[in-house]
Amino acid sequence: MYVIGGSTKELVDHRQNLEYDIANDSWRERAPLPRGLTHAGATSLKGKIYVVGAFTASGHGDAVNLVYEYDPATDSWRTLAPLKSPRGSVGVTVLNGKIHAIGGRGVDKVTVTTHEVYDPASGKWTELAPLPKARDHLAVVAGDAFIHAIGGRLNASSENVDLHDIYNPATNSWQAGPPLPTARSGVAGALYQGKIFVAGGECRDKRTYPENEAFDLKTSRWTSYTPMVMGRHGFGAVTVGRNLYFAGGAVECGGGQRSDELLVFNLS
């Protein structure tokens, strides 16, 4: 498991690349990003990690169109074809062997509906049907041959949405799905045991969200599960084996009280 880039109180755009060994419960540093990034999108495909878009300044500033590929086997980075336009806080996922980059916020700090797909075979990006509503800080997760774009914000964290848009690659079109029970942004999302979990987020009454809600792909229904002990936002989620892991984030709204915690959720 890897935690790449991000921001701290001392530095907005980190190059750090940390690898976690689950069996030994230990962390080690690996080859750093070619340049510092915050609010980058990331996903994995065929044993490699792809980092897509980002901001490089505070306040969602200086969005970039950079795309990097990391190979854990050789501990090395490779620069790939860039996005067609700079975007940060992009939702990224893999479907049918291709990498989708959805939504985000441009250099003008305005949210976008942009939807691009990267084909590793051709090394090129192609534009697809845009999101029905522009937003960023959303969860984008692939499951059962579709892509789910969930939650996010229209602009400020006070403009959270409960939108749940489902992309069908066969028709290159979107349709509305059952809304997220708790509207929020800055969430972490992942597919776990046939369900799309959406955890955390900001901000309600100046507090982060501890909510942990999941969409069942078979029943098309949302269910609330045990919330996190403390709310957080700006963090990542990944499924490994029978566990769902949540790493880092900030406990307070904005960038306050950043966390070094690694949380583990399990459905027995």
PABA-910550 format. One line per 10 residues: number of its first residue (from 1); their letters; for each residue x, y, z of N, C-alpha, C. Coordinates in Angstrom, 3 decimals, always signed. Layout:
BEGIN
NUM> a> X,Y,Z,X,Y,Z,X,Y,Z | ...
This chain:
BEGIN
1> myviggstke> +0.847,-1.174,+0.000,+0.000,+0.000,+0.000,+0.897,+1.242,+0.000 | +0.455,+2.295,-0.727,+1.287,+3.483,-0.894,+0.512,+4.758,-0.558 | +1.219,+5.707,+0.073,+0.701,+7.046,+0.319,+1.658,+8.006,-0.379 | +1.138,+8.753,-1.362,+1.991,+9.523,-2.263,+1.568,+10.993,-2.297 | +2.562,+11.884,-2.155,+2.286,+13.316,-2.228,+1.489,+13.821,-1.037 | +0.763,+14.933,-1.243,-0.035,+15.523,-0.178,+0.601,+16.768,+0.395 | +0.026,+17.258,+1.474,+0.526,+18.500,+2.081,+0.638,+18.358,+3.590 | +1.542,+19.138,+4.163,+1.696,+19.240,+5.608,+1.684,+20.722,+5.978 | +1.774,+20.999,+7.265,+1.807,+22.387,+7.709,+3.021,+23.109,+7.149 | +4.120,+22.361,+6.952,+5.367,+22.972,+6.510,+5.478,+23.088,+4.992
11> lvdhrqnley> +4.829,+22.194,+4.253,+4.998,+22.153,+2.804,+3.683,+21.815,+2.117 | +3.322,+22.606,+1.120,+2.040,+22.417,+0.423,+2.060,+21.194,-0.478 | +3.151,+21.023,-1.237,+3.192,+19.958,-2.241,+4.381,+19.022,-2.016 | +4.097,+17.895,-1.396,+5.146,+16.924,-1.065,+5.465,+15.999,-2.243 | +6.709,+15.520,-2.248,+7.142,+14.505,-3.216,+7.168,+13.116,-2.580 | +6.897,+13.034,-1.310,+7.089,+11.800,-0.552,+6.257,+10.632,-1.078 | +6.871,+9.450,-1.081,+6.231,+8.209,-1.509,+6.503,+7.170,-0.431 | +5.477,+6.841,+0.357,+5.621,+5.909,+1.463,+4.948,+4.581,+1.141 | +5.651,+3.501,+1.435,+5.142,+2.152,+1.191,+4.886,+1.460,+2.525 | +3.700,+0.865,+2.649,+3.333,+0.163,+3.885,+3.306,-1.336,+3.643
21> diandswrer> +4.043,-2.061,+4.469,+4.073,-3.525,+4.416,+3.068,-4.047,+5.436 | +1.962,-4.572,+4.950,+0.891,-5.010,+5.840,+1.335,-6.177,+6.710 | +2.067,-7.110,+6.134,+2.492,-8.303,+6.881,+3.394,-7.948,+8.051 | +4.280,-6.970,+7.856,+5.233,-6.593,+8.908,+4.818,-5.341,+9.677 | +3.690,-4.722,+9.269,+3.201,-3.503,+9.906,+4.313,-2.455,+9.977 | +4.909,-2.163,+8.808,+6.020,-1.217,+8.784,+5.967,-0.342,+7.536 | +6.514,+0.873,+7.666,+6.569,+1.829,+6.573,+8.014,+2.009,+6.116 | +8.196,+2.332,+4.830,+9.508,+2.728,+4.338,+9.329,+3.719,+3.184 | +10.333,+4.558,+3.019,+10.294,+5.532,+1.932,+10.766,+4.901,+0.637 | +10.102,+5.260,-0.454,+10.481,+4.796,-1.780,+10.816,+6.012,-2.652
31> aplprgltha> +11.079,+5.772,-3.923,+11.470,+6.866,-4.813,+10.417,+7.968,-4.790 | +10.824,+9.219,-4.557,+9.850,+10.312,-4.468,+9.251,+10.672,-5.825 | +8.117,+11.321,-5.777,+7.509,+11.858,-6.993,+8.504,+12.740,-7.744 | +8.399,+12.793,-9.064,+9.267,+13.708,-9.825,+9.130,+15.163,-9.407 | +7.940,+15.534,-8.923,+7.741,+16.873,-8.379,+6.652,+16.807,-7.310 | +6.614,+17.808,-6.430,+5.648,+17.815,-5.355,+4.223,+18.038,-5.855 | +3.262,+17.336,-5.239,+1.860,+17.430,-5.630,+0.961,+17.354,-4.399 | -0.175,+18.031,-4.466,-1.219,+17.875,-3.466,-2.563,+17.760,-4.180 | -3.512,+17.060,-3.567,-4.819,+16.833,-4.165,-4.704,+16.097,-5.511 | -3.751,+15.183,-5.606,-3.610,+14.383,-6.828,-4.586,+13.215,-6.800
41> gatslkgkiy> -4.997,+12.767,-7.983,-5.792,+11.556,-8.091,-4.857,+10.377,-8.296 | -5.235,+9.191,-7.825,-4.362,+8.025,-7.980,-5.176,+6.750,-8.112 | -4.618,+5.803,-8.850,-5.224,+4.496,-9.005,-4.134,+3.504,-9.377 | -4.489,+2.219,-9.472,-3.504,+1.208,-9.840,-4.036,+0.340,-10.977 | -3.096,-0.162,-11.769,-3.441,-1.014,-12.900,-2.249,-1.907,-13.231 | -2.486,-3.209,-13.216,-1.469,-4.200,-13.582,-0.154,-3.997,-12.835 | -0.267,-3.801,-11.534,+0.909,-3.714,-10.693,+1.620,-2.381,-10.680 | +1.054,-1.383,-11.337,+1.662,-0.060,-11.353,+0.680,+0.974,-10.802 | +1.212,+2.084,-10.306,+0.396,+3.141,-9.725,+0.434,+4.359,-10.634 | -0.751,+4.947,-10.839,-0.867,+6.119,-11.716,-1.337,+7.315,-10.898
51> vvgaftasgh> -0.586,+8.410,-10.985,-0.910,+9.649,-10.278,-1.300,+10.687,-11.327 | -2.501,+11.268,-11.162,-3.106,+12.082,-12.222,-3.514,+13.461,-11.711 | -2.993,+14.518,-12.367,-3.390,+15.878,-12.016,-3.006,+16.234,-10.589 | -3.249,+17.468,-10.169,-2.954,+17.898,-8.801,-2.957,+19.415,-8.733 | -2.829,+19.904,-7.493,-2.512,+21.306,-7.247,-1.066,+21.370,-6.772 | -0.450,+22.542,-6.929,+0.931,+22.711,-6.468,+1.085,+23.949,-5.597 | -0.034,+24.564,-5.234,-0.024,+25.730,-4.357,-1.225,+25.654,-3.422 | -1.185,+26.403,-2.336,-2.274,+26.373,-1.366,-3.550,+26.974,-1.955 | -4.660,+26.690,-1.301,-5.936,+27.230,-1.751,-6.363,+26.722,-3.105 | -6.039,+25.446,-3.390,-6.397,+24.833,-4.682,-5.786,+25.600,-5.848
61> gdavnlvyey> -4.555,+26.045,-5.651,-3.893,+26.856,-6.666,-2.936,+26.092,-7.552 | -2.653,+26.680,-8.703,-1.660,+26.168,-9.658,-1.902,+24.698,-10.021 | -3.078,+24.430,-10.563,-3.386,+23.074,-11.027,-2.425,+22.676,-12.139 | -2.124,+21.375,-12.221,-1.221,+20.863,-13.251,-1.893,+19.723,-14.012 | -1.379,+19.462,-15.210,-1.913,+18.367,-16.035,-0.997,+17.156,-16.028 | -0.093,+17.091,-15.065,+0.918,+16.036,-15.014,+0.322,+14.665,-14.727 | +0.913,+13.641,-15.343,+0.515,+12.254,-15.119,+1.788,+11.421,-14.973 | +1.881,+10.681,-13.866,+3.055,+9.857,-13.601,+2.656,+8.398,-13.385 | +3.581,+7.522,-13.766,+3.412,+6.085,-13.532,+4.536,+5.606,-12.623 | +4.177,+4.915,-11.547,+5.171,+4.375,-10.619,+5.180,+2.858,-10.698
71> dpatdswrtl> +6.398,+2.293,-10.828,+6.571,+0.841,-10.880,+7.233,+0.387,-9.579 | +6.484,-0.245,-8.677,+7.073,-0.695,-7.402,+8.192,-1.715,-7.595 | +8.134,-2.484,-8.673,+9.145,-3.517,-8.898,+10.530,-2.917,-9.121 | +10.586,-1.768,-9.785,+11.868,-1.109,-10.067,+12.062,+0.155,-9.240 | +11.045,+0.501,-8.425,+11.070,+1.716,-7.609,+11.425,+2.928,-8.467 | +10.695,+3.088,-9.565,+10.995,+4.178,-10.498,+9.722,+4.812,-11.039 | +9.844,+6.080,-11.442,+8.734,+6.852,-11.998,+8.937,+7.093,-13.486 | +7.818,+7.210,-14.189,+7.837,+7.543,-15.612,+6.774,+8.591,-15.883 | +7.106,+9.609,-16.675,+6.145,+10.649,-17.039,+5.346,+10.202,-18.250 | +4.022,+10.304,-18.148,+3.133,+9.896,-19.234,+2.522,+11.119,-19.913
81> aplksprgsv> +1.733,+10.867,-20.948,+1.045,+11.954,-21.652,+0.180,+12.736,-20.660 | +0.228,+14.056,-20.713,-0.521,+14.865,-19.747,-2.018,+14.899,-20.041 | -2.795,+15.298,-19.041,-4.202,+15.598,-19.252,-4.316,+16.725,-20.278 | -5.471,+16.830,-20.906,-5.646,+17.874,-21.919,-5.691,+19.268,-21.321 | -6.017,+19.348,-20.031,-5.994,+20.639,-19.328,-5.654,+20.380,-17.868 | -5.015,+21.334,-17.191,-4.642,+21.151,-15.782,-5.875,+20.996,-14.894 | -5.798,+20.031,-13.970,-6.894,+19.802,-13.020,-6.337,+19.242,-11.725 | -6.901,+19.681,-10.609,-6.594,+19.096,-9.314,-7.844,+18.522,-8.693 | -7.681,+17.764,-7.617,-8.777,+17.067,-6.917,-9.671,+16.318,-7.912 | -9.011,+15.597,-8.810,-9.691,+14.801,-9.840,-10.060,+13.433,-9.265
91> gvtvlngkih> -11.195,+12.886,-9.696,-11.564,+11.525,-9.342,-10.982,+10.571,-10.373 | -10.249,+9.553,-9.924,-9.553,+8.651,-10.838,-9.883,+7.204,-10.509 | -10.156,+6.411,-11.564,-10.417,+4.988,-11.372,-10.057,+4.233,-12.638 | -10.066,+2.897,-12.543,-9.755,+2.036,-13.687,-10.981,+1.210,-14.050 | -11.272,+1.171,-15.361,-12.350,+0.340,-15.867,-11.930,-0.240,-17.213 | -12.048,-1.539,-17.348,-11.703,-2.227,-18.597,-10.294,-1.916,-19.080 | -9.366,-1.859,-18.149,-7.972,-1.661,-18.497,-7.590,-0.250,-18.892 | -8.476,+0.717,-18.636,-8.189,+2.114,-18.971,-8.415,+2.996,-17.747 | -7.719,+4.130,-17.707,-7.746,+5.022,-16.552,-8.630,+6.227,-16.838 | -9.648,+6.411,-16.005,-10.586,+7.523,-16.173,-10.266,+8.626,-15.164
101> aiggrgvdkv> -10.227,+9.873,-15.643,-10.012,+11.045,-14.799,-11.241,+11.945,-14.933 | -11.970,+12.121,-13.835,-13.303,+12.730,-13.889,-13.413,+13.906,-12.920 | -13.975,+15.018,-13.431,-14.199,+16.191,-12.603,-12.901,+16.883,-12.233 | -12.934,+17.641,-11.135,-11.758,+18.374,-10.686,-11.950,+19.873,-10.759 | -10.821,+20.576,-10.637,-10.833,+22.049,-10.596,-9.619,+22.562,-11.365 | -9.840,+23.539,-12.254,-8.781,+24.013,-13.130,-7.924,+25.116,-12.536 | -7.081,+25.706,-13.376,-6.170,+26.764,-12.915,-6.922,+28.009,-12.466 | -8.148,+28.179,-12.957,-8.965,+29.315,-12.538,-9.745,+29.021,-11.256 | -9.492,+27.844,-10.685,-10.131,+27.381,-9.447,-11.635,+27.146,-9.596 | -12.074,+26.916,-10.829,-13.482,+26.618,-11.104,-13.622,+25.114,-11.366
111> tvtthevydp> -14.633,+24.497,-10.765,-14.841,+23.062,-10.961,-15.286,+22.768,-12.396 | -14.977,+21.555,-12.862,-15.231,+21.187,-14.253,-15.988,+19.867,-14.349 | -16.548,+19.634,-15.532,-17.252,+18.383,-15.817,-16.390,+17.419,-16.622 | -15.163,+17.788,-16.883,-14.279,+17.050,-17.787,-14.130,+15.576,-17.418 | -14.184,+14.732,-18.447,-14.021,+13.287,-18.293,-13.092,+12.802,-19.398 | -11.896,+12.398,-19.017,-10.918,+11.873,-19.969,-10.558,+10.439,-19.605 | -10.156,+9.667,-20.619,-9.739,+8.292,-20.388,-8.369,+8.072,-21.028 | -7.504,+7.371,-20.302,-6.146,+7.082,-20.780,-6.029,+5.606,-21.138 | -5.536,+5.353,-22.334,-5.328,+3.991,-22.796,-3.830,+3.680,-22.719 | -3.402,+2.817,-21.796,-1.978,+2.503,-21.674,-1.385,+1.911,-22.955
121> asgkwtelap> -2.219,+1.259,-23.764,-1.725,+0.646,-24.995,-1.292,+1.686,-26.019 | -2.073,+2.781,-26.126,-1.757,+3.831,-27.099,-1.001,+4.994,-26.477 | -1.069,+5.108,-25.140,-0.422,+6.216,-24.451,-1.112,+7.544,-24.688 | -2.416,+7.499,-24.983,-3.142,+8.725,-25.306,-4.387,+8.892,-24.433 | -4.754,+10.175,-24.230,-5.992,+10.527,-23.535,-7.079,+10.847,-24.564 | -8.310,+10.460,-24.240,-9.462,+10.741,-25.093,-10.581,+11.307,-24.233 | -11.294,+12.280,-24.745,-12.425,+12.849,-23.996,-13.665,+11.991,-24.153 | -14.386,+11.832,-23.043,-15.641,+11.078,-23.028,-16.758,+11.979,-22.509 | -17.948,+11.404,-22.393,-19.104,+12.180,-21.931,-18.800,+12.848,-20.595 | -19.038,+14.165,-20.496,-18.719,+14.892,-19.254,-19.682,+14.559,-18.122
131> lpkardhlav> -19.230,+14.828,-16.907,-20.109,+14.713,-15.745,-21.352,+15.578,-15.933 | -22.507,+15.138,-15.474,-23.702,+15.977,-15.590,-23.584,+17.297,-14.829 | -22.793,+17.300,-13.725,-22.639,+18.504,-12.904,-21.177,+18.663,-12.498 | -20.627,+19.851,-12.741,-19.226,+20.113,-12.403,-19.013,+20.024,-10.894 | -17.940,+19.332,-10.489,-17.581,+19.260,-9.081,-16.200,+18.611,-8.917 | -15.664,+18.759,-7.706,-14.394,+18.118,-7.374,-14.476,+17.570,-5.960 | -13.338,+17.059,-5.438,-13.314,+16.453,-4.107,-14.381,+15.355,-3.984 | -14.582,+14.592,-5.057,-15.591,+13.549,-5.083,-14.942,+12.179,-5.040 | -15.764,+11.150,-4.828,-15.301,+9.763,-4.907,-15.659,+9.227,-6.286 | -14.691,+8.629,-6.959,-14.920,+8.001,-8.258,-14.438,+6.561,-8.158
141> vagdafihai> -15.382,+5.623,-8.269,-15.078,+4.206,-8.043,-15.739,+3.362,-9.121 | -14.992,+2.419,-9.680,-15.542,+1.495,-10.668,-16.064,+0.244,-9.978 | -17.211,-0.248,-10.481,-17.788,-1.469,-9.926,-18.837,-2.046,-10.839 | -18.770,-3.350,-11.097,-19.750,-4.047,-11.942,-19.926,-3.384,-13.311 | -18.798,-3.097,-13.973,-18.772,-2.593,-15.359,-19.220,-1.142,-15.505 | -19.410,-0.429,-14.386,-19.804,+0.971,-14.435,-18.859,+1.806,-13.559 | -18.905,+3.124,-13.761,-18.153,+4.042,-12.907,-19.137,+4.878,-12.111 | -18.884,+4.993,-10.811,-19.753,+5.753,-9.922,-19.024,+7.007,-9.449 | -19.603,+8.174,-9.729,-19.073,+9.462,-9.275,-19.992,+9.959,-8.161 | -19.456,+10.032,-6.940,-20.307,+10.212,-5.766,-19.864,+11.406,-4.930
151> ggrlnassen> -20.842,+12.234,-4.527,-20.580,+13.362,-3.650,-19.736,+14.434,-4.313 | -18.960,+15.150,-3.507,-18.136,+16.240,-4.012,-18.723,+17.600,-3.670 | -18.084,+18.638,-4.217,-18.537,+20.003,-3.958,-18.578,+20.801,-5.258 | -19.507,+21.743,-5.313,-19.634,+22.598,-6.495,-18.552,+23.662,-6.507 | -18.225,+24.187,-5.328,-17.161,+25.184,-5.207,-16.541,+25.082,-3.818 | -17.075,+25.805,-2.842,-16.561,+25.742,-1.479,-17.094,+24.498,-0.770 | -16.472,+24.160,+0.374,-16.908,+22.970,+1.110,-18.300,+23.134,+1.699 | -18.845,+24.364,+1.657,-20.227,+24.594,+2.098,-21.228,+24.225,+1.001 | -20.703,+23.880,-0.188,-21.564,+23.531,-1.320,-21.444,+22.038,-1.658 | -21.525,+21.221,-0.620,-21.472,+19.772,-0.815,-22.726,+19.256,-1.498
161> vdlhdiynpa> -22.570,+18.171,-2.240,-23.713,+17.579,-2.931,-23.812,+16.099,-2.596 | -25.032,+15.568,-2.773,-25.264,+14.137,-2.563,-25.379,+13.395,-3.893 | -24.923,+14.020,-4.961,-25.077,+13.448,-6.299,-24.367,+12.103,-6.445 | -25.010,+11.224,-7.176,-24.451,+9.903,-7.471,-24.716,+9.641,-8.962 | -23.699,+9.876,-9.766,-23.821,+9.701,-11.215,-23.123,+8.422,-11.640 | -23.766,+7.664,-12.513,-23.251,+6.364,-12.941,-22.960,+6.406,-14.437 | -21.704,+6.077,-14.778,-21.261,+6.114,-16.177,-21.293,+4.723,-16.792 | -21.926,+4.644,-17.967,-22.008,+3.392,-18.723,-21.055,+3.489,-19.915 | -19.950,+2.732,-19.926,-18.999,+2.830,-21.038,-19.557,+2.309,-22.364 | -20.543,+1.434,-22.291,-21.125,+0.873,-23.519,-21.862,+1.924,-24.329
171> tnswqagppl> -22.462,+2.904,-23.629,-23.227,+3.958,-24.300,-22.574,+5.333,-24.171 | -21.453,+5.401,-23.458,-20.777,+6.676,-23.188,-21.768,+7.717,-22.672 | -22.484,+7.314,-21.622,-23.510,+8.202,-21.066,-23.594,+8.033,-19.551 | -24.182,+9.055,-18.904,-24.376,+9.063,-17.457,-25.854,+8.957,-17.116 | -26.133,+8.354,-15.979,-27.493,+8.362,-15.448,-27.410,+8.554,-13.937 | -28.485,+9.085,-13.370,-28.508,+9.359,-11.936,-28.737,+8.080,-11.150 | -27.961,+7.904,-10.086,-28.148,+6.780,-9.182,-28.704,+7.253,-7.856 | -28.999,+6.331,-6.936,-29.477,+6.716,-5.608,-28.493,+7.665,-4.930 | -28.970,+8.796,-4.412,-28.052,+9.807,-3.851,-27.328,+9.323,-2.596 | -26.162,+9.893,-2.386,-25.399,+9.651,-1.169,-26.225,+10.129,+0.029
181> ptarsgvaga> -26.421,+9.293,+1.048,-27.269,+9.697,+2.175,-26.827,+10.994,+2.852 | -25.512,+11.194,+2.966,-24.986,+12.391,+3.609,-24.129,+13.159,+2.617 | -24.606,+14.322,+2.165,-23.854,+15.125,+1.201,-22.539,+15.578,+1.819 | -21.424,+15.325,+1.128,-20.119,+15.720,+1.636,-19.072,+15.679,+0.537 | -17.923,+16.286,+0.812,-16.820,+16.332,-0.143,-15.513,+16.078,+0.595 | -14.430,+15.894,-0.148,-13.165,+15.553,+0.479,-13.198,+14.166,+1.075 | -13.991,+13.286,+0.464,-14.217,+11.936,+0.969,-13.150,+10.964,+0.470 | -13.161,+9.764,+1.061,-12.362,+8.647,+0.554,-13.339,+7.570,+0.104 | -13.099,+6.994,-1.070,-14.005,+5.977,-1.592,-13.260,+4.771,-2.132 | -13.853,+3.592,-1.960,-13.237,+2.369,-2.470,-14.279,+1.267,-2.584
191> lyqgkifvag> -14.032,+0.324,-3.474,-14.880,-0.857,-3.629,-14.411,-1.921,-2.644 | -15.340,-2.414,-1.834,-15.003,-3.384,-0.790,-16.165,-4.350,-0.610 | -15.915,-5.609,-0.884,-16.911,-6.674,-0.715,-18.232,-6.351,-1.417 | -18.122,-5.928,-2.672,-19.309,-5.689,-3.474,-20.047,-4.408,-3.153 | -19.420,-3.549,-2.377,-20.042,-2.287,-1.980,-19.058,-1.142,-2.200 | -19.586,+0.023,-2.556,-18.751,+1.213,-2.682,-18.861,+1.997,-1.382 | -17.772,+2.002,-0.622,-17.747,+2.731,+0.647,-17.293,+4.167,+0.420 | -17.994,+5.101,+1.046,-17.648,+6.518,+1.003,-17.543,+6.995,+2.450 | -16.332,+7.377,+2.853,-16.094,+7.711,+4.256,-15.575,+9.138,+4.399 | -15.869,+9.728,+5.573,-15.338,+11.037,+5.920,-15.880,+12.176,+5.087
201> gecrdkrtyp> -15.109,+13.279,+5.043,-15.491,+14.450,+4.270,-15.517,+15.715,+5.125 | -15.746,+16.843,+4.459,-15.901,+18.125,+5.152,-17.010,+18.911,+4.467 | -17.687,+19.834,+5.109,-17.573,+20.189,+6.489,-18.998,+20.523,+6.958 | -19.354,+20.151,+8.159,-20.693,+20.411,+8.698,-20.550,+21.059,+10.070 | -21.108,+22.263,+10.210,-20.995,+22.997,+11.472,-19.538,+23.091,+11.921 | -18.661,+23.364,+10.938,-17.224,+23.515,+11.178,-16.570,+22.252,+11.705 | -17.155,+21.114,+11.385,-16.589,+19.824,+11.777,-16.535,+18.883,+10.575 | -15.547,+18.010,+10.561,-15.447,+17.015,+9.506,-16.433,+15.876,+9.772 | -16.723,+15.117,+8.721,-17.699,+14.040,+8.806,-17.038,+12.721,+9.211 | -17.635,+11.999,+10.175,-17.151,+10.652,+10.505,-17.923,+9.560,+9.746
211> eneafdlkts> -18.938,+9.968,+8.992,-19.829,+9.006,+8.343,-19.076,+7.993,+7.466 | -19.614,+6.774,+7.471,-19.074,+5.675,+6.683,-20.270,+4.966,+6.038 | -20.573,+5.337,+4.795,-21.772,+4.835,+4.111,-21.361,+4.044,+2.869 | -22.163,+3.026,+2.542,-21.793,+2.154,+1.427,-22.977,+1.886,+0.516 | -22.683,+1.861,-0.780,-23.686,+1.565,-1.801,-23.496,+0.129,-2.257 | -24.522,-0.695,-2.069,-24.486,-2.101,-2.446,-24.786,-2.236,-3.935 | -23.843,-2.759,-4.699,-24.004,-2.847,-6.147,-25.101,-3.831,-6.551 | -25.406,-4.794,-5.706,-26.446,-5.779,-6.027,-27.849,-5.248,-5.737 | -28.012,-4.578,-4.615,-29.340,-4.112,-4.216,-29.608,-2.665,-4.608 | -28.553,-1.944,-5.002,-28.650,-0.512,-5.338,-29.186,+0.303,-4.163
221> rwtsytpmvm> -28.759,-0.062,-2.974,-29.181,+0.645,-1.769,-27.979,+1.086,-0.948 | -28.158,+2.211,-0.251,-27.133,+2.716,+0.656,-27.390,+2.212,+2.068 | -26.303,+1.949,+2.791,-26.380,+1.523,+4.192,-25.312,+2.265,+4.982 | -25.646,+2.663,+6.206,-24.671,+3.299,+7.091,-23.966,+2.241,+7.923 | -22.644,+2.356,+8.004,-21.841,+1.427,+8.798,-21.163,+2.198,+9.933 | -20.436,+1.484,+10.767,-19.780,+2.102,+11.913,-18.948,+3.313,+11.468 | -19.238,+4.489,+12.029,-18.471,+5.683,+11.622,-17.048,+5.649,+12.152 | -16.195,+6.472,+11.582,-14.842,+6.621,+12.096,-14.903,+7.268,+13.476 | -13.915,+6.973,+14.307,-13.881,+7.527,+15.657,-13.822,+9.049,+15.600 | -13.059,+9.564,+14.638,-12.979,+11.007,+14.402,-13.164,+11.265,+12.913
231> grhgfgavtv> -13.940,+12.311,+12.592,-14.108,+12.665,+11.191,-12.791,+13.125,+10.591 | -12.706,+13.072,+9.267,-11.509,+13.548,+8.571,-11.845,+13.764,+7.103 | -10.941,+14.422,+6.400,-11.138,+14.661,+4.970,-9.772,+14.683,+4.300 | -9.764,+14.684,+2.970,-8.514,+14.756,+2.239,-7.627,+13.545,+2.450 | -8.223,+12.362,+2.475,-7.464,+11.138,+2.722,-7.779,+10.091,+1.657 | -7.127,+8.947,+1.759,-7.310,+7.919,+0.739,-7.842,+6.623,+1.318 | -8.409,+5.790,+0.424,-8.927,+4.488,+0.826,-8.487,+3.433,-0.178 | -8.193,+2.237,+0.323,-7.822,+1.140,-0.561,-8.199,-0.186,+0.099 | -8.623,-1.125,-0.719,-8.961,-2.462,-0.240,-7.785,-3.393,-0.471 | -7.399,-4.098,+0.591,-6.362,-5.120,+0.490,-6.849,-6.350,+1.246
241> grnlyfagga> -7.075,-7.429,+0.515,-7.576,-8.637,+1.160,-8.960,-8.433,+1.739 | -9.110,-8.765,+3.015,-10.410,-8.656,+3.673,-10.591,-7.337,+4.420 | -9.660,-6.408,+4.254,-9.730,-5.145,+4.985,-9.804,-3.938,+4.055 | -10.392,-2.881,+4.591,-10.448,-1.582,+3.916,-9.609,-0.611,+4.742 | -8.610,+0.007,+4.098,-7.675,+0.876,+4.799,-7.926,+2.341,+4.445 | -7.802,+3.216,+5.466,-7.911,+4.655,+5.282,-6.644,+5.303,+5.832 | -5.962,+6.104,+5.003,-4.684,+6.669,+5.417,-4.691,+8.192,+5.413 | -4.126,+8.764,+6.502,-3.886,+10.202,+6.561,-5.141,+11.046,+6.652 | -5.064,+12.249,+6.055,-6.173,+13.187,+6.075,-5.997,+14.271,+7.128 | -6.996,+15.114,+7.231,-7.012,+16.186,+8.237,-8.272,+16.063,+9.066
251> vecgggqrsd> -8.124,+16.128,+10.369,-9.262,+15.963,+11.280,-10.115,+17.224,+11.337 | -9.495,+18.387,+11.168,-10.229,+19.646,+11.184,-10.510,+20.113,+9.760 | -11.494,+20.991,+9.619,-11.829,+21.534,+8.303,-10.646,+22.316,+7.742 | -10.566,+22.398,+6.421,-9.403,+23.020,+5.808,-8.217,+22.082,+5.934 | -7.099,+22.591,+6.430,-5.920,+21.735,+6.581,-5.499,+21.541,+8.015 | -6.401,+21.791,+8.959,-6.044,+21.720,+10.368,-5.940,+20.312,+10.907 | -5.008,+20.119,+11.858,-4.784,+18.855,+12.555,-4.670,+17.686,+11.581 | -3.631,+17.730,+10.763,-3.375,+16.633,+9.843,-3.069,+15.363,+10.613 | -3.450,+14.234,+10.040,-3.345,+12.959,+10.742,-2.314,+12.041,+10.092 | -1.598,+11.286,+10.947,-0.691,+10.251,+10.448,-1.277,+8.855,+10.673
261> ellvfnls> -2.564,+8.800,+10.982,-3.194,+7.522,+11.315,-3.469,+6.664,+10.078 | -3.364,+5.373,+10.269,-3.807,+4.390,+9.288,-4.935,+3.604,+9.944 | -6.147,+3.790,+9.440,-7.323,+3.130,+10.007,-7.679,+1.884,+9.194 | -8.202,+0.876,+9.895,-8.589,-0.372,+9.233,-10.048,-0.668,+9.551 | -10.835,-0.919,+8.495,-12.249,-1.276,+8.644,-12.448,-2.682,+8.103 | -13.253,-3.462,+8.810,-13.471,-4.837,+8.397,-14.929,-5.226,+8.553 | -15.479,-5.888,+7.530,-16.812,-6.481,+7.610,-16.633,-7.967,+7.902 | -16.922,-8.370,+9.114,-16.710,-9.773,+9.504,-17.663,-10.695,+8.761
